Structure formats: C-alpha cells, structure tokens
Amino acid sequence: MNPDPASRATESFRSHFGRAPRWLASAPGRVNLIGEFTDFNDGFVLPMAIERRTVIAAAPNGTDKVALHSEATGETVTVDLSAPVQPEAKGRWSNYLKGVLAGFLERGHPLTGFDAVISSSVPIGAGLSSSAALETATASLLELVSGVELDPIDKILLCQKAEHRYAGVPCGIMDQFISATGRAGEALLLDCRSLQPTWLPLADPSIAVLVINTNVKHELSSSGYADRRKSCERAAEALGLSSLREASLEKLNAVAASLDEMSVRCARHVIGEIDRTLRAAECMRRSDWGELGRLMYESHASLRDDYQVSCDELNAAVDIARGIGRQGGVFGCRMTGGGFGGCAVALIEAAAQDALIREISVAYQARTGREGTLFVSRAAEGAKTVPLLDQPHRRCNLLTGEWVFVSPHRNRRPWQGRVEATAAASRPEYDPQCYLCPGNVRANGEHNPPYGSTYVFTNDFPAFLPDTVPQDASEHPLLQAQLHAGTCRVVCFSPRHDLTLAQLPAAQIRAVIDTWAEQVTELGQRWRWVQVFENKGELMGCSNPHPHGQIWASDFIPTQVAKELTQQEQWSAANVGKLLLVEYAALESRAGERVIVENADWIAVVPWWAVWPFETLLLPRRAVRNLPELLPAERNSLADLLGHLLKAYDRLFEVSFPYSFGWHGVPTGTRGAQLHAHFYPPLLRSAAVRKFMVGYEMLAESQRDLTPEQAAQRLRQALP
C-alpha cells in the first residue's frame, strides 16, 4: 500500500468516483510535548504538528449532496446540504466532518455538493489528534469549495465547536490550533486564554521527537475526559476562579477539604502542569534538552498519579525509556494525549534514533505482550490545500481536439508590458460622419435609408465575391490553392450610433436575433456556410464604432468550423447519438462553477477549455441546429440572457468590452452537431491590458493564466 496519504487519497478517489479529484486538503496530527489537560483550564500547552497527515481528495459533483468516503472504514456517508445537518450515533467518524459542514452553513457560507475520499496516516485513537486533523482538513477543503477564506482563529473555533457538538467531546483548543497553524521546525507555546501563540525553535538536528504508539485504543469521547474536566471546573468554582489558570497549590490546599479527592488531584495536576509547561518553553529557548526531559518525566508522573489517565502500557513505555536513560540517548519521556492508551512521546538524540526504536520496541513487546509502533517526526507544517487545477496543467477542447496549457500561478507576475489606450466612453446618438448611421452616405456613394430597426446591406468592401468560379488553382503539390465564392453583408443593430448590443433593450436585441435568423435562412439557400459574427471595439479591428455585425457566406466549410463539426460528429457516434454540447450544457449547469448566467433555454459559461481570459460559450439546452429553428420563446430568453452577459462584460472593467463573437450552426448533411456561439474578448487584467497570442502560443500551444473558474466567478460578480 502506498504510504503517502495524498497519493492514496487521489488513487482511491479515482477508483471510487471514476474521475480525478479537483482539490486536496490536508492537516497534521500533533504530539503534545508537555502541557496536558491545561488547554480547557486557560493554561499553556506546548505541542508540535507531526508529519503524519489526514488528506481529503475531493471534486464538485454538481448536486446539493456531499458524498464522504472513508478509506479506513470503506464506508460512504451522504450529507444533504439542502437539509439541516444532523449528527449520527456517538463515535461515528462522519460526525467530525458533519460538524464542520454545519459550522460553514450556519455562518452563511455557500456550499455546493462534492465527492470526497479521506485517507490518513495519523493513527486513530492514539492520542495524536486524528479527530482535529480530520476537522481541520475538512474546514480547509470547505474554504476551497465555498471560495471563503476564514480568519484562522474563526476556523480553529469552528473545528473545536464541531467536536463539542457533533462528536460529543468537550475538548480544549490546542489540537485544532496546532493542526491548523503548525510550522515546520517549530513548536507552539499557546496561551489558551488569550490564544496568543509563541513559536519556539525545534529544528536542532541533534535531537529528535520519538512517538511510541502503545496500540492500546484511545477513545477520547469515552476515556473519562469529560469527568475530569468537570472535576477541574468544580475546583475552580471552589477557588472562586473562572479557571485554574490563576490557581496555586497554596490556594488549592486551602479549599481541598470542600472538594472530592478527584477534583483535588485533577486541579493539582493542572496547576503543576501549567508551571512545567512555561519552564519547558524556557528550556527549549536555550536548548536545555536535559532539563526539558526531566520535566517530561515529572509531567508523566502527575498524569499517572494525580490525573489518573495513564495505563500499564503507557507506564511501561515511559519506564523503558527512563531505563535507557541519558547515556542511551533518551532525554525524557511522557504519555501524551487523552490517556488510557494511545502514545508516549520521547525527546531523544537523533543519532541514536534507529537503535532506540529497535530497543524500545523489543522491550515493550516483552513487557506487555503487545507490538508497539514507533516513529520519529519533525515539527511539521499545519493545514494546507492543493487545488490541483491551480498548478500548471493542460485542458482538452473537445470541440476542436486541441489542448490549452493553463498556468494559474502566473497571475501574480507584475505587468510592465503594453498598456492600451481606452476608447472614448461616449458617442452621439447620431454621427453625420458615420457611414453606417441612417440617411448617411457610405464609402461607395450609396445612401443608407432612414432605417428604424436593424439594417442589412452588402458590404462595400467584401472579402468574398459572389461571381468567383470555384476551381483548383494549385501550381504544385507544395503550392496548393482553391478559388471560392461567397458574399459579405453588414448588419446594423440599431439606428442609434451610441448604443452597443449590450445597451439595447431586450426587445431590440430580439430584433437583431430575428435578423440573424432571416439572413441565415436566405443565404443558406445558396451558400454552404453562413457565418454570423461581430467584431466589437478598436482592439478587435472594428473600423466603425457604430454597433454592427457581419455575415459572411461561402461555398466551403471554414477550417475552425470543420474542426468543431468533426469533433461533434465523432463524439455523437461514440455516444449513441447524444449531442456533445447538449450533454456539456447539462454538465456545466449541474456543476455551476463556470456558469455566468443561465435560464430555462440557454446557458452561458466560461468553457473548461477557454483560451481567451474571459472567453464564453453560449449554448441552448435543447437540440437546435441553426438560428432559424429557435422558437419565439427561445429567442426572447436568448435576448434576455445576451443582455445580462454583455452587461457583465461591460461592468467587469467599467468599459465597453471588446470582443469577437459569432454563431456556429450545423450545415445540411451534418449529423450530431449543435448550434452554439463563441465570445472571444482580448482583455486580460484591466481595460488597458490585453492578451497577446504570441511566442509559445504561436509556436506550440494555446496558454492562459487566469483559470476558467476564476474568470466565471468574476463575470458572475459583474452581472447587473
């Protein structure tokens, strides 16, 4: 079995859910060097995060349900996010995750459904805070799912509350704090009253921390933890204090007669342990490992005799370590965690660690009849997340069969390149110099009619000529050429010179849609392909600011269109006649993360494979081949959706957003394809910074920095 929980979680996710995970979230267990049962008494603790971690691999599933699969138990638990999250029976592993889910929802943070696999190298029930690691990893994952980054203290408190309410364990703050915030090479002196952390160096290469797992099961919720906490509270109440933080042995002795024996013993341990922890921190600052070891032995004796949470196996492990002593490389040893089993922790000489592991293992088994598990750990980092798609990766464009390389980390690079001048924001309703305005003279001398809605005319400078005789004009097999015929038309969207398509009311956008459909019908009777498109803005080479589009019709299928048609036909043939883009629209609608706007008939997304920073793909939900097939209600809903999408573009950088936009339909004789539209806007970081297709993109493969998911989120935020 792969010992790395991240790899195991990833492999298990693929096996269980049949796809790759999107996110990895992990958090460490911890070992408390000294300061046991002081955290809920407002005292001090001195833990470190260990290198054993709990990892959650997850991906969105497009539903309102969360599927949680435990690699350890083989169980899958489903949580319905649309209903109140209820705990299961006490002791169930899923309660820790459910408590964190409930905490996020109660704070109003939006969550969508996801699938998850949990894998861990933190021993369960060993007193190494496997529960806190699970809670903190879950909270870190939910930050990715919700897009909400919690304040670190709020995150820690949320996890602690989850353990209180859903697991039924009234734990202190230490475990969640160190799991969330651990630092490599440092131990944490935590003031559990103020939550003020002090980080202490623990990177001396000559010393090591040895964890001795007795393999006696430790279950905090049934280990007497709650009873002893109540004993501490009774002692504090008798002392007239809110906690034992300010208590002293003298004050305790003065009220001992009024308390039961267990309360006196528990309070005596806590008062002494707070003092030992502060002295241990001073030892660590001055690298006095011998004195630190002595304090660890003293702590164990107090836990054994006063707090009474040790057991024969823990005592055996500590006695064996003490017997080896300083001359054998052991500075000190104590039980750690909730007690009644679990682990002991020893401070040892790094050079002796292999010999010590062998010697202690043999002696422990001989004395107890049990096999212990021993490992050395350095102080490790706390919770972390790895959004896999935030790393460099390639995405396949199923419409073209081509790949795009995504480099999200490059968003942080400073920009010192070209900055574009922004176009003037205001134009007159009518411009007498504009050759597209009603009544004006065009470049060829013709007068435009006084049109009041859309206006279509043949381009005065067309790219295609209708009278060209199609023929092969190749001069050599290496010098191929073909003559082709076609026609080009201009579509003025409105008589208003100052209104872009984004600014037109829905009724006028509907008129533009009807005009597109009429032109496709008319031109399609003669020409094999009809391309409806708009180049908006100077950055896109638009030669006239009057809002207009173009229609080019030809006797051949253009290259980009042919790629898309081939890909769609092949996909449909391989998937029993289903339409690629109908299936894709349904998938994106369920997932939601790349959706910008949608309604009953249409959906606009930043496609999974987008090349341009804020590229969008506009899709009908049902099978439609061409614009003329759209029903009246679908044309109305398209007009409404276009208005919202184009306004979001304009609001994104507070500028009239440039783009190239066009429709791709399905020519006669083609099966398995679907109507759709592309928007290709060039702007990248602001109204003045655009994307260039240069270098690697011209010579190798398309590349982008901003992820499609990030782009979609920004466009959603810009919706009116």
Summary of the structure (lengths in Angstrom):
residues: 720
radius of gyration: 34.5
end to end distance: 52.6
largest distance: 113.1
contacts: 2523
relative contact order: 0.09
helix: 38%
strand: 23%
